[in-house]
Each structure stands twice: as structure tokens, then as C-alpha cells.
């Protein structure tokens, strides 16, 4: 290493060590060994969670990125592997918190906890796009948005019907000893909120019915992660409270179809399987199954795809007490391909429950989305509180798990203390599986960064003026990014504006400023646009009319 190379390395190295924080560090370069102490005093950097934070990011970045040799040295003395950008480097990084402590450093990983996700700006843009489609659909059906704390009372979810959800909660006791959980689903929170509107004396709800509410909450379940299934996810919910007729189910199913159509999914891609727990209830009632065993029976039947018919029959016999003959009949009935076949096998004929389901299919025909629906007797849903129509969206290509699901839950509020039955129906739509579906079908949009304008100063003296222009433009409703350097070389400013997705760029230069003007260039105009429409010198007091100059 010659003297020039050493000086270059030493500058980088001291910057990196200062960024890393105080302490004594030893490291080697070829045959050389160096030791530095209390390097933090050399530069005004501080150390935070193993990463560089400083008022002067430019210096830190230069120190960290000037050469891979410097970065390798940093890795050597910090005990980490070679540092690379976050999306590449996923190995454990050691953080030395106490240089005098000889015990092994506690490691941490750059990955988020298992089953969770980071949302970098590009992913955040896609999430915002998806959530906007959820909101647009719900609002087009007259629904209002609501929310609730992600931390809920644990007792809301302990329904004792053998549901998996009770075993998947992120539950704990808080510092006051209260049993709480990160919500695994939103419906119990909705029920709690509706109950808070109920008058204790009469059971009447102090709100205009029906309630038509929607939400996009983050939910948490400790379960096996797979494609389209995480331990945290966001779930679009739409619920109707106060309508006992299947017109409510028809409205919700139509909303599901509208969402799919809005994002480019057709009935060739996704179908909606429909069944009714009321029909299954009629079968169980005929077989002598008591009502208190109904929810547990449904939870067991929902396991058909996971554990198979024989295992389901065994659980029905052992846990519910059904005879072998009745268990055989129930499992056989769930294999029916049509409502008529199911009613025949189950021996319920044209009961009121069957007729209600027929009415739903008739409403879907009139509504115009019947081609999305199909009867499926095996769909019962795994949550104990469903009481009537249940449904699931499924990928017709068979690649993904259930895309969405929901149903009627008329008795849930009674479980939480309501004096009377309150008719409710709703669905949940997880963001993870929907995004996978949209990727499979190639209908995700290209969403780059976007800003209306970039404002660039000609030199350092014009920077304050450029910020003033940016402020004026923001006051007109434009989104504006101020280029952080003097832009005497306009190509750099143009490249920056292109990378951030700006539609126009404003140059604040002395000559135009003397005249009370700003030069603005359109970056996204067509090639045949006249020159006077590509670039304009606009008076400062006319910036609110900027669009008129380029129309």
C-alpha cells in the first residue's frame, strides 16, 4: 500500500469508525495491525442500533461507500459479515454495546420477525394502491370506515369450540396484569363496538340500522407461513349489521365481485363457493345433534381438506358423539355437487333453509354476478360463530388457498352479552393472498415514485429562493421535491427529477428571478409538443395557474 492509498483509506476508515461509535477497536490490513480508541470524539456522529445516524448524511455515506475495502474493514472490527444493501444482506449483525464486556455480542438480523414484512417505498406504493381499491369498492356500496385497537381483550376470542384461532393468538398479560392479545381477526372487535351502542334496558342499538361498516385492520396469527399466508396481514372487512334477509349476503357478494372486476380479475380466474350452515343445521337436527354441539361440528367438518374424510368421521364420533351412520351421511352430503343433490342425500328436501339458499342464487342472477357463484356443500368455514350462509373465494387455477371468505353470524353478539339476537353478515379479504393472485394473473400495475415537480436552484445563493418557490407551489396543491444541491449542471437535476417521477422541473436562476419569473420545463410531454409548451418562464404570482401554461 503506497502513501497515497493509505491516506485515502485512513480518511474512509476514521469516518467509518466515528460513525460506529466510541470504543477500542483492533483490526488488520494485510500485514498491518491498527488499534484506535475513542474514535467517536473525532467526528460528530452517533451510533444507533448498529447503523450510522448523523446530521451530515453525505459525509457518512461517502465514508461508508467510497470503497469496499473500507466496508470490509468495518465488517472485520464489528464482527459482522461484509455489509451490503439491506435487500441483499440478511446475515446476523453483531452490535457491541459495551466494549468492556468480554461476553459474546448479542446478534440481530436484518430480516423482520418470521412471518412479518417490511414495506419499503415500492411495496408501500403497491399496498396503498390495493387499499385504495378496497376503499373505493366499499364506499361505492355506501359503507363507512371504522377501526379499533390492534390490542384486544383475550376473552373476546375464547369461544371454546375447538377453533385453531384460539391456539394462534399472540396473547400475553400486560404490565397491569390484563390478559390481552394482538387481534387475530376483526369481527369480535366489531361486535364489541356494536354492543357499546346498545341500550342496556331495551337491547336497541343507538344508531341508524343497518350498520354498513368496513375496515382494513392488521391482524396477527401465529401459524405456519406459506405463500399467501403470513403471521401478520391486513384484512379488508365489510359487514352489515341489522339485516336478517339474504339480500345482505347478495350485497356483500356483489362487492367482492366488483373489487375483482376493478383490478382485472374475471369469473374465469376466481369463483365463489356458497353453502349454508342452516342447511347443515337441519341435517344435524334430523340426526339428533343438539344445538350446543352445532358450532363444534362445523369446525370439525371444516377440517376435511386438511385431515381427510376418515379423520373427520372419527372426530365427529369421538368429540360430538355422532353415530357412525350419521357421520357417514354428513361427510357424504358435503361431497354433493349441487344443492339438489345435497338436500337429497341429507334428507332435508325443500326445507326453509334450502329455499333461502335458492333465493340467494336467484338474487345473484338478477344482480348480474351469478356466473361467479357455485354451490359447495363442503364449505362451512372454520370459525364457530357462523350461523347461516357461508362462502369462500377460490383460485380456479388451484395455485392459491382461499382468497377470501365470510358468512352470517347472527348469534355472535349474544355470546358477548346481547339480550337479543342481532343479525350480522360480513367477509374478510387478506392482502397477502390477493397480491399473490394479482401477480399470478399479471394484473398488478407498475407504480414508480411520483411527485408533481422538482425545484432546483442554479447555485447556492439561489437555494433559499428555490425553497420559496417550492412553498408557493405546495400551497397550490402540488407535491414538490427540492433538489438538495446547486444545479449549475442541469443534467444531474434532470436525472434526479426522472428518478423521483417528477412531471415538471422548475429552475430558479438569477436572470429569471430578477424578472420575477421561474423557468419550468415539462418532462413528460409528447415528442411533438410545441417548444412553447415544453418550457415556460412563469411569473411568481402566476404559479397557482401553472397548469394553464402547459395545457
Buried (B, 14 or more C-beta within 10 A) or exposed (E): EEEEEEEBBEBBBBBBBBBBBBBEBEBEBEEEEBEBEEBBEEBEBBBEEBBBEBEEEEBBBEBBEBBEBBBBBBBBBBBBBEBBEEEEBEEBBBBBEEEEEEEEBEEEEBEEEEBEBEEEEEEEBBBEEBBEBBBEBBEEBEBEEBEBEBEBBBEBBBBEBBBBBBEBBBBEEEEEEEEBBBBBBBBBBBBBBBBEEBEEEEBEBEEEEBBBBBBBBEBBBBBEEEEBBBBBBBBBBBBBBBBBEBBBBBBBBBBBBBBBBEBEBBBEBBBBBBBBBBBBBBBBBBBEBEEEBBBBBBBBBBBBEEEEBEEBBBBBBEBBEBEEEBBBBBBBBBBBEEBEBBBEBBEBEEBEBBEBBBBBBEBBEEBEBBEBBBBBBBBBBBBBBBBBBBBBBBBEEEEBBBBBBBBBBBBBBBBEEBBEBBBBBBBBBBBBBBBBBBEBBEEBEEBEEEBBBBBBBBEEEBBEBBBBBBEBBBEEEBEBBBBEBBBBEBEBBBEBBBEBBBBBBBBBBEEBBEEEBBBBBBBEBEEEEEEEEBBBBBEBEBBEEBEEBBE
